[in-house]
Amino acid sequence: MRTAVLGATGLVGREFVALLQNHPWFEVETLVASERSAGRKYGELVEDSPPEFADMELTSLEEFLRNPDVELVFSALPASIAGRVEEKLARRIPVFTNARSHRYEDDVPILVPEVNEKHLALVETQKRNRGWGGFIVANPNCSTAILALSLAPLREFGIRKIRVATMQAVSGAGFSGLSAFAIQDNVIPLIEGEEWKIENESRKIFGEIIDGKIKPAEFGISAIAARVPVLHGHTEAVFVELENPDISEIKKAFERFDPLRAYRLPSYEKPIAYSEVPQPRLHRDRGRGLTVTVGRVENADSGIKYVALGHNLVRGAAGGSILNAELAYALRILH
Ligand SMILES: NC(=O)c1ccc[n+]([C@@H]2O[C@H](COP(=O)([O-])OP(=O)(O)OC[C@H]3O[C@@H](n4cnc5c(N)ncnc54)[C@H](OP(=O)(O)O)[C@@H]3O)[C@@H](O)[C@H]2O)c1
């Protein structure tokens, strides 16, 4: 399918471009960025550009919107502009986005394919509701994506309550998000809006579709989000109260969790791997960045505690979005 990447020069956009090289289903034809980058070669702005994209000229967003002649859009735009742009495109083209702009709308799924595959059915409701030919599928926020994946095997043990403290990498804030001076030798236990997103997006992801809307899951959830001086990879300390905290069965459930293997999606990797001591430098690139590493799994109070770690730009953003589109393709929702 002829594909465009919006925000291609940003941190998430670069991952999209890297992950989409030689993709068997999606062919990147157009790289879109702001007026600042328009007309320049991708390789001039992105030093480690894959060779096949180095000579591709960047298109400005305004120019792209005049004639968006593609069949699929991946969006890594800032939320400040993504809302109106994605809505305009989705009238005709499927849009897979990382921005938060549409995540909380009733008929827009927040998809983590290994967790809530069934929510993809909402795109038909969305198209009907809005009279669109295309649709919007959102990713969760990066820390939520990692948390949700680690919680999925725990569903069969009856999740009652979740407490999570995150240690999030600086790349989660985008290129211009954080000054080196602020984060060196420091921990900043406040990321504006992040805790609300973790709590509400998790409830939506684990919710059920009833009458064309998602009824959020009813478990209790509370988060504290901190920024730490790590380049890539979010680490999360998670405490889960469970109806049946059988630790040896829980460890087996983490190990066997492999729900989408049968689809043979090109980017699919076993979603969860185990390590005694998960660490960003050692484990963020597991499974091409799509695998979440879980470790330190122990009984605690009326449940368990563990540490989960994942690559924020891949599992938490571009890689997750590509997996979403691959699932839609495999289910013949895209063609
Ligand atoms: N970083 C993460 O871990 C992460 C994880 C999940 C979701 N997200 C979400 O993904 C999106 C992108 O994040 P990021 O971290 O990649 O941001 P970023 O590094 O700041 O990149 C932003 C991209 O958007 C382009 N852009 C900015 N203003 C524009 C405009 N007015 N018109 C057209 N293009 C414009 C930039 O192009 P120029 O280079 O030309 O300025 C750049 O390509 C955001 O919505 C973010 O919340 C990020």
The ligand as a Gaussian input file, in Angstrom:
#p B3LYP/6-31G(d) Opt

LIG

0 1
 N        8.482000      10.355000      21.888000
 C        7.738000       9.324000      22.300000
 O        8.234000       8.395000      23.007000
 C        6.293000       9.223000      21.929000
 C        5.624000       8.069000      22.279000
 C        4.262000       7.942000      21.954000
 C        3.630000       8.968000      21.303000
 N        4.309000      10.105000      20.978000
 C        3.575000      11.136000      20.235000
 O        4.035000      11.087000      18.878000
 C        4.013000      12.409000      18.294000
 C        5.415000      12.764000      17.799000
 O        6.315000      12.769000      18.911000
 P        7.888000      12.979000      18.737000
 O        8.446000      12.652000      20.062000
 O        8.384000      12.253000      17.533000
 O        7.958000      14.569000      18.448000
 P        9.146000      15.423000      17.773000
 O       10.435000      14.697000      17.910000
 O        9.026000      16.777000      18.345000
 O        8.759000      15.461000      16.204000
 C        7.670000      16.197000      15.703000
 C        7.513000      16.004000      14.198000
 O        6.384000      16.761000      13.752000
 C        6.786000      17.714000      12.760000
 N        6.058000      18.979000      12.957000
 C        6.099000      19.808000      14.025000
 N        5.301000      20.905000      13.818000
 C        4.783000      20.734000      12.566000
 C        3.900000      21.525000      11.749000
 N        3.404000      22.693000      12.180000
 N        3.582000      21.049000      10.522000
 C        4.068000      19.875000      10.072000
 N        4.911000      19.091000      10.785000
 C        5.255000      19.512000      12.020000
 C        8.270000      17.925000      12.964000
 O        8.817000      18.355000      11.706000
 P       10.119000      19.355000      11.627000
 O       11.316000      18.486000      11.894000
 O       10.064000      19.852000      10.239000
 O        9.907000      20.406000      12.672000
 C        8.701000      16.511000      13.357000
 O        8.818000      15.707000      12.196000
 C        3.478000      13.342000      19.391000
 O        2.087000      13.492000      19.241000
 C        3.801000      12.570000      20.678000
 O        2.980000      12.918000      21.742000
 C        5.621000      10.256000      21.261000

